[in-house]
Amino acid sequence: MDNTIEALKNLYVALGGNADDVENIVIIPDMINAIAAHVASGGAAELPAVTAADNGKVLKVAGGVWAVGTDATT
């Protein structure tokens, strides 16, 4: 069973972080700050921003990232 630090490290990795970057962190607030910094730097996968003008469009992967298109090919 994981402790809180190990669970937070698992979350960091699940969000796309490198486990080596946080291997020496042993304090919960420091680990939470590392996760926050990773997310703030765009490290976690994000969906594209959309507005009502995008109604009827589709979500697709283009160039390895999520994108909004008019159909599966555009």
N, C-alpha and C positions, 0 to 999 in steps of 0.2 A: 504494500500500500504506500502510495506517495505521500510525502508531507506537502505543506503549502508551497514551499519554494520549488520543489520538483514539479508540482502541478502547474505553477506559473511558468516555469521553464518550458514545459510541454506546450503551454499555450503560446509562448513566444515562438517556438519552432513551428507550430501549426499556423501561425500568422505569417510564416515565411522567413523568420529570423534564423540565424545560424547559432546552433547550440554552443559552439566554441566562444561566441561573443559574451555569453552570460554564465559560463561554467563556474566562475569564481564568485558569483553573487550569492550571498548567504542571508541577506536581510530582506524581508518582504517588501518594504517601501522601495528599496533599490530595484527590486525585480519589477515591481509595478511601474516605476519610472522608466525602466528599460523597455517595457512593452509599450508604454505611452510614446516614447521617443521613436520606436520602430514604426508604430502606426502613423504618427505625425509626419514621419519622413516619407510616407507613401509605401512603406514596406509591406503592408497587408494588401491583399488583392482587393480592388475596389470596382464597383460597377460604375458605368459612366453616369454623369449627371443628366437628368432628363427634365423636361417641362411638359406642360399640356400640349405644346406644339409637336411633341413626339408621339402623341396618341396615334395608335394604329401601326406604329413601326415595330420592328422586332429587335430583340437583343441577340447578338451573335459574337463569335470570336473572330477577330480580324488581326492578323499580325501578332498573334499570341496574347492579345488583350481583349477585354470585353468592349464592344462597340454597339452603337445604335445604327440600324440600317433599315431600308424600306422593305427588303425581303432577305432571304437567306444568302443571296449572292451580292447584294449591294449595300 
